[in-house]
Amino acid sequence: MAPPPGTAYSKYDVRHRNPNPKTAALLVIDMQNHFAAIAEHILPSLLTTISLCRSRQIPVIFTRHRHRSPADYAMLGEWWPGDLILDGTPASLLHPGLGVVDGADRVVEKSTYSAFYGTGLEEMLRGMGVEEVIVTGVMTNLCCETTAREAFVRGFRVFFSTDATATANRELHEAAIMNLAYGFAYLVDCERLRKGLSC
């Protein structure tokens, strides 16, 4: 399904490809209680995406953003004073409706926008034989976009969900997707994934 004509990124959605279930992994970025209000409207699409991936044996990897002490705040402490996600608080917990499977799903903990920085995620993906990542979660223009860009420059093929990512407003969401479609990622949504993974 093509993006709605009114979206700012529709003219940049010119590259099309389907994920390969044998070499793909789904990244669910920071779907935590802290972001519940932002993420609520994408939860149905995200759960559909997770279900589609599970049905094709695509591994699902969740990230959880948390800070344990001022030593790991880095620039986020300056940029978001008073709005950091502190480990051990209810805000730091993954959304209870995600259906995380203990022992089957991996949870990567991070303390900055990138899911790759200092987390061992790249080594984990390489060890699993993953060559492609499907990026979902929050926030579109911060952790999701940074992770997608890093995945690309590390040599992973990137698929970025337009309907299972969310951020503070539509303008920021569409601006991020516009840039990603132009230089970093194939765009997908639930319908594209359903068709693409059924091939």
Secondary structure, DSSP 8 states (H G I E B T S, - for coil): ----TTSTTGGG--------TTTEEEEEE--BGGGHHHHGGGHHHHHHHHHHHHHTT--EEEEEE-B-SGGGTHHHHHHSTT---BTTSGGGSB-GGG---TTTSEEEEESSS-SSTTT-HHHHHHHTT--EEEEEEE-IIIIIHHHHHHHHHTT-EEEEEEEEEE-S-HHHHHHHHHHHHHHT-EEE-HHHHHHHHT-
